[in-house]
């Protein structure tokens, strides 16, 4: 199932804490028409908060993201498997108006 174009959220702490479950899944961070980063996490809420604040995510913040989207995926389906990579690629190809960039990579944290 592709990311739903109308299910985008602002890339800010309040939206992450309000809208994102503490559940495993895949997520995408974007700026105007371009995917900045797509990853997977065992706890999407915690990982998106890390992207907002952690030093190792400065390269993502430097690209001035405006939003994110996510999909819950059972933990046994992700964590750096080929299936997760295919799921992420499928989301990228299906998302209306958003193009992949070289900085997109699976995130196994």
Secondary structure, 3 states (H helix, E strand, C coil): CCCCCCCCEECCHHHHHHHCCCCCEEEEEEECCEEEEEEEECCHHHHHHHHHHCHHHHHHHHCCCCEEEEEECCHHHCCCCHHHHHHHHHHHHHCCCCECCCCCCCCCC
